[in-house]
């Protein structure tokens, strides 16, 4: 297995910048596949979206969606990177675009503070919600917004109309999780708790202290909680029953990732750690260059972890061995995103690169 080097002479770099300035993608062919060692291009195309990509690109069934700090949402052709449509946002994005069927939900930051419901097909507005800064979460036909310092609202995704609303001053600082199978909305609240609300009417079902500023991941009936006191814990999503809790030695870099019979947690000290989901027993850890600032992307038996200075390290899920590296022209401040055989990586200067995992 070979690491990849993207060769860029001064002339090639200038040509790429000129293309990016015109808003067009640049096709790439860099030789060997990074992961398998076979032949064929591993970088399919790149596109400069103007400013930093603080949130991962999102696969929307047949295209990529990316929202940059330039204040725009763009839908891109997966094969070429050509623009399908582009939507100007009222402010910078507050979260990654959320795809729910044929709807795209995009939250924006101050001073706009608007959540837009857009048609995936053409980016046209179906509805907008403008009552505060809000983080969206969805599952099946359920759409909820966590409103900063105010509470939770459930919307009808077809119309944007309010189904119910509850008040909680600590909500809206971390993204909630919808457990559709259990008809619950699981909400991290400041400073150090998680509450569970009934999907039907917003009624509180349970509440638990978890550690400060919790980040949540749902793995079946397990609710995984990474908190800023450098801990990783587990709750029963249905009842709130407290499970094991372990120390991470440093603050978590993003939420934990559920990967089949494994839990993957990136930590700011540069370690990637894998745990047993039941006992939270540490199975292995691998140290990369610190600091890590985002969660990894896990595909099959591979972990793709964004590291400093434009590198995506590829680790084996079972043993933690470093198998290869992707090289990106920007610094990386968000996690990679996957679609089958392709990986989307956005950088701090707005460069989105689509890599091919295998030939």
Buried (B, 14 or more C-beta within 10 A) or exposed (E): BBBBEBEBEEEEEEEBEEBBEEBBBBEBEBBBBBBBEEEEBBBBBBBBBBBBBBBBBBBBEEBBBBBBBBBBBBBBBBEBBEBBBEBEBBBBBBBBBBBBEEBBBBBBBEEBBBBBBBEBEEBEEBBBBEBBBBBBBBBEEBBBBBBBEBBBBBBEBEEBEEBBBBEBEBBBBBBBBBBBEBBBBBBBBBEBBBBBBBBEEBEEBBBBEBBBBBBBBBBEEBBBBBBBBBBBBBBBBBEBEBBEBBEBEBBBBBBBBBBEEBBBBBBBBBBBBBBEBEEBEBBBBBEBEBBBBBBBBBBEEBBBBBBBEBBBBBBBBEEBEBBBBBBBBBBBBBBBBBBEEBBBBBBBBBBBBBBBBBB
